């Protein structure tokens, strides 16, 4: 069986978005147990020059569903709008991305695989094929931002373990 671009991209996005969704729930539980505002976690950073937790979550959604929207248009850029800082809105953002990715017709994405694609930000322009964009740009960004979100929450005392990051692997069914 040949691996399609849909197979190589979408299930991993769904796995990471599901993982991030679980992290948000655990962050909310932590805030309730410690009488801490969720917004304080949403604003937490690992370093002053790094984006906060809320933007890390936003970027996971943007580099998954937003990447699919970008390949449809042939151009992708960073999400620069301010992310929400409340728990319900972050959950909704991730849930929306999951719902749309789960309903994506594999043939649509596979049909775009060889198309030209570019990343644009300010004066920076990077030209790709859709396949190379998704596999060499979007996927690394998804994992980077998901891992950073995890690290921020761990640094803030949220009870997370490796399985919370990994999510549910796609194991062989008997």
N, C-alpha and C positions, 0 to 999 in steps of 0.2 A: 504494500500500500504506500503510495506516495504521500509525503507530507505537504500539505497545502499552506499557504500563507495564513489562512484563517486558523488552521490547526496550530501553527507555530506562534500565533500572536494572541488570539482571543482567549483561549483557556487560561493562559498565564495571567492575563489581565484580570479575568474573573477571579482567579485564585488570590491575587494580591488585593483586589478591591474587597473581597470577602474578608481577608485578613485585616485590612485597615478598618473595615466596619466593626469587626470584633474588638480591635484596639480602642475605637471610640467608645464602645459600650464599657469596656474595662476602665477607661479614663473617667467616664461618667460615674461608675460605681466607686472609683477611688475618691472622686470629688465629694460624693455623698458621704462616704465613710469618714473622710478627713475634714469635712466641713470646709472644703475649698471650692472656690468658684471655678466652673468649667472654663470660663474665659481666661483665667490665669494660666491654665494648661494650654489653651489654644494659642496664647502669646509666647509660650516658653520656647527657648532656642537652645541649641548646643553651644553656639558661639555668637558673639554680637553681629558678625557679618553673615550669619546664616539665617535662612527664613524660619519663621516660627512653625509650630506644629500645624496650625490651621492651613498655612500655605503648602506644607508638605502633603497634606491630605488632598488639597485642591490639585496639586501637580500630579498625584497618582491618577486622579480622575481625568485630568487634562491630557496626560500622555497615553491614556488608554482610549476612552471614548473620544476625546478631543483629537487624538491622532487619526482615528477613523474618519471623523468629520473633515480633518485636514486633507487626507488622501482623496476624499471625494472632491474637494475643491482644487487639489494640486498644490496647496500651500499651507504651511503650519507655522505658527508663532507661539511664543509663551503666553500663558494666561497672566495678565498683569492687573486684572481687577482685584480689589481687596476681597480676600476670602471671608466667609462668615466665621464668627468666633463662638457661636452658640452651638451646643451639641446637636439640637434637632436639625439645624440647617446643614451641618457637616454630614450627619447621617443621611439626610435627604439627597445631598449631592452625590454621595457614594452609591446610594440605592438607585438613583436615576441612571448613573453610568452602568451599573450592573444590569438593570432591566433592559436598557438599550443594547448592550453588548450581547446579552443572552438571546435577544430577538433578532440579532443581525443575521441576514441570509449569508451563509458561507460563500455562495457563488458570487455575491456582490464584491466582497473583499478579494476573493481569488481572481475575479475578472479585472481588478485594478492593479494586480501585482507588478506588472511590467511597465506601468505608466510612469511618467516623469513626476517628480515630487520635489518641493524645495522647502527648506526652513528659512524663514526670514525674521530678523530682529534688528531693528535699526539699520545699520549699513552692512550687517552680516547676512550673507546669503550662502546657503549650502544646498547644492543640487544632489538629488538622490533618485533612485527608482523607488517605487512604493515599498517593495520588499526590503531594500536596503535601509530605507528610512525607518520602517517598523522594527526591523531586527537589530539594527546597529545604533539607532538613536532613541526610539521610543522605549523599547524594552529596558535598556540600561537606565534610562531616566525613571521608569516606573519602580524598578528595584531600588535605585538610589533614594528616591523620595519615600518609599515605604519603609526602608531600613532607617532612614533619618527620623521619620515619625515615630517608629518603634523606639529608637535610641532616646529621643526627647522624652517620651513617656517613662521609659525606664529610669532616666536621669532624674525625673520628677517623683519617683517612688511608686509609680503604677506597677502593680504586680503582673508582669508579663514574662513569658518564657519563650523559648525558641519556637515552640509549636504555635504560639500566637502570631509570630511572623510568617511561618511557613504556610499556615492555613491548612486546608485539606488537600493533600496530594491526590493526583489522579491515579489511584492504584488499580491494578488489574482486577477485574471482576471475575469471580469463578464461573 
